[in-house]
């Protein structure tokens, strides 16, 4: 598949499990250390930590692939800063959802895990689309390479002749 070694796909799975395991460990530690605080303050600390950890992981991964021969950045500095934030959206959604799997004493059926995973994927897709619609591209795109119809197709009236 595109001259990528098959073992790379297995390593990717291990890397993402490591990210999420590290997230679970740090979230548990944070929850334990802020247990005495009011609920709103605990929520604020947890949200800030998830945002910071998501950006940190995304930034490190962007930095790690920067010299891979198949990647080309139009503006390397913007991709490190803003592109990492865009990539962090995946972790912003997945870190809290992943931590829910083992937190309670109840067992999760595979179907529940699948539904949550699909829900997380849909939420990420929606957030990424909102970024695209309201913030636009990370780097300027020449007019010749842009989509002919901006925004969502079903929000535009069709001019049909009768």
C-alpha positions as CSV (number, residue, x, y, z in Angstrom):
1,X,0.0,0.0,0.0
2,X,1.8,3.1,-1.3
3,X,5.2,1.4,-0.5
4,X,4.5,1.7,3.2
5,X,5.8,-1.3,5.2
6,X,2.9,-3.3,6.7
7,X,4.5,-3.2,10.1
8,X,4.1,0.6,10.1
9,X,0.4,0.2,10.5
10,X,0.9,-2.0,13.6
11,X,3.3,0.5,15.0
12,X,0.8,3.3,14.5
13,X,-1.7,1.3,16.6
14,X,0.8,0.9,19.4
15,X,1.7,4.6,19.3
16,X,-1.9,5.7,19.6
17,X,-2.5,3.2,22.4
18,X,0.6,4.7,24.2
19,X,-0.8,8.3,23.8
20,X,-4.1,7.3,25.2
21,X,-2.6,5.2,28.0
22,X,-0.5,8.2,29.0
23,X,-3.6,10.4,28.8
24,X,-5.5,8.0,31.1
25,X,-2.6,7.9,33.6
26,X,-2.3,11.7,33.8
27,X,-6.0,12.3,33.9
28,X,-6.4,9.9,36.8
29,X,-3.6,11.6,38.6
30,X,-5.1,15.0,37.9
31,X,-8.6,13.8,39.1
32,X,-7.0,12.5,42.3
33,X,-5.1,15.7,43.1
34,X,-8.1,18.0,42.4
35,X,-10.7,15.9,44.1
36,X,-11.0,18.4,47.0
37,X,-11.8,21.3,44.7
38,X,-15.3,22.4,43.5
39,X,-16.7,20.5,40.5
40,X,-16.4,23.5,38.2
41,X,-12.7,24.0,39.0
42,X,-12.0,20.3,38.6
43,X,-13.7,20.4,35.2
44,X,-11.7,23.5,34.2
45,X,-8.4,21.8,35.2
46,X,-9.3,18.7,33.3
47,X,-10.3,20.6,30.2
48,X,-7.1,22.6,30.3
49,X,-5.0,19.5,30.8
50,X,-6.7,17.7,27.9
51,X,-6.2,20.7,25.6
52,X,-2.5,21.0,26.6
53,X,-1.8,17.3,26.3
54,X,-3.6,17.0,23.0
55,X,-1.6,19.9,21.6
56,X,1.7,18.6,23.0
57,X,1.2,15.1,21.5
58,X,0.0,16.6,18.1
59,X,3.0,19.0,18.1
60,X,5.5,16.2,18.8
61,X,4.0,14.0,16.1
62,X,4.1,16.8,13.6
63,X,7.7,17.5,14.5
64,X,8.6,13.8,14.3
65,X,7.2,13.4,10.7
66,X,8.7,16.8,9.5
67,X,11.6,15.2,7.7
68,X,9.7,12.2,6.3
69,X,10.3,12.2,2.5
70,X,6.6,12.0,1.6
71,X,5.5,15.0,3.6
72,X,5.8,18.5,2.3
73,X,4.8,21.6,4.2
74,X,3.9,24.8,2.5
75,X,4.7,26.8,5.6
76,X,6.5,24.7,8.2
77,X,6.1,27.2,11.0
78,X,2.4,27.5,10.6
79,X,2.0,23.7,10.3
80,X,3.9,23.3,13.6
81,X,1.7,25.9,15.4
82,X,-1.7,25.8,13.8
83,X,-1.6,22.4,12.0
84,X,-0.8,20.8,15.4
85,X,-3.8,22.5,16.9
86,X,-5.9,21.1,14.0
87,X,-4.5,17.6,14.6
88,X,-5.0,18.0,18.4
89,X,-8.8,18.1,17.7
90,X,-8.6,14.3,17.3
91,X,-7.1,13.9,20.8
92,X,-9.4,16.5,22.3
93,X,-12.3,14.1,21.6
94,X,-10.6,10.8,22.0
95,X,-8.7,11.3,25.3
96,X,-11.8,11.8,27.4
97,X,-13.8,9.1,25.6
98,X,-11.0,6.6,25.9
99,X,-10.7,7.2,29.6
100,X,-14.3,6.3,30.1
101,X,-13.8,2.7,29.0
102,X,-12.1,1.5,32.2
103,X,-13.1,4.1,34.8
104,X,-16.3,2.5,36.1
105,X,-16.6,-1.0,37.6
106,X,-19.1,-1.9,34.9
107,X,-17.9,-3.9,31.9
108,X,-18.2,-2.4,28.5
109,X,-19.6,-4.6,25.7
110,X,-17.8,-4.5,22.4
111,X,-20.9,-2.9,20.9
112,X,-20.8,-0.1,23.4
113,X,-17.1,0.5,22.6
114,X,-18.0,0.5,18.9
115,X,-20.8,3.0,19.3
116,X,-18.7,5.3,21.4
117,X,-15.8,5.1,18.8
118,X,-18.2,5.9,16.0
119,X,-19.6,8.7,18.0
120,X,-16.1,10.1,18.6
121,X,-15.3,9.8,14.9
122,X,-18.5,11.7,14.0
123,X,-17.8,14.4,16.6
124,X,-14.2,14.9,15.3
125,X,-15.6,15.1,11.7
126,X,-18.1,17.7,12.7
127,X,-15.4,19.8,14.5
128,X,-13.0,19.5,11.6
129,X,-15.8,20.6,9.2
130,X,-16.6,23.6,11.5
131,X,-13.0,24.6,11.3
132,X,-13.0,24.3,7.5
133,X,-16.2,26.4,7.2
134,X,-15.5,29.1,9.8
135,X,-11.7,29.4,9.9
136,X,-10.8,28.1,6.5
137,X,-7.5,26.5,5.4
138,X,-4.4,26.6,7.5
139,X,-2.3,28.1,4.7
140,X,-3.6,30.2,1.8
141,X,-4.7,28.1,-1.2
142,X,-4.4,29.6,-4.7
143,X,-7.7,30.3,-6.4
144,X,-6.9,27.7,-9.1
145,X,-6.7,24.9,-6.5
146,X,-9.9,25.9,-4.5
147,X,-13.2,24.1,-4.6
148,X,-15.6,25.8,-7.0
149,X,-18.3,25.9,-4.3
150,X,-17.3,27.0,-0.8
151,X,-19.2,25.9,2.3
152,X,-21.8,23.2,2.4
153,X,-23.5,22.3,-0.9
154,X,-27.0,22.0,0.6
155,X,-26.8,25.6,1.9
156,X,-26.7,27.0,-1.6
157,X,-29.7,27.5,-3.7
158,X,-29.5,25.7,-7.1
159,X,-30.2,27.9,-10.1
160,X,-32.3,25.5,-12.3
161,X,-34.0,26.6,-15.5
162,X,-37.6,25.4,-15.9
